[in-house]
Amino acid sequence: MGTEVKRKSKMPQIGEAVFSIIYLVFGFVSGIVMLSLSANRYHIFLYGIMTLILAGGDSFHLVPRIINALKDKFEKYNFWAGLGLAVSSVTMTIFYLVLYKVWEALYPDKSTSSILVALLFICAGIRIALCFFPQNKWTTGGNPTWGIIRNAPFVVVGIIVVILFAMAHNFAMVAAIIISFACYIPVVLWAKKNPKIGMLMMPKTMAYMWIIIMGLHLL
């Protein structure tokens, strides 16, 4: 059960719900299209899998938020949305590992340090492990301190992937990843004190939609 408060206006939540529905439908449809048209193109197949991981993971916390937006009362701390956020935190990390494999498939002529790749997987593993600690308090409003702790290795993962795509001169991907993290980090740091900062999750999501569009362009 969540902590309920009377809603003054449903419009912001309805707007968020509509945007989330568009994003999820776009993600699932794009992923299925890429898989169905991948044929023997391994990079397209990986991109389709990556897109479905992104949309599937995000649906765990967005669907409860969409349902919550349609209620007469707003649940400040929703159990299912919190649990879904935990799931999406794990799947988002996996998303970047698959994105690394996409980089490998797209640029077989590019080589990188084995230490850098090892650091990528180690930081991803640490981040996933940290997501399972009860101190995160996923279902009871979250723990800002642990939000910083678990996202520190995630930022390293993002930096490494940015470096790899910069090496391949794919600056559109570099820009999309940087935008997503630039919008995500302030939410982690300050959204508890200033909930309006949470609005940055919308441009963050649009950056991921841009990444999906890049995959569709490969078709």
Disulfide bonds with the S-S distance in Angstrom:
none
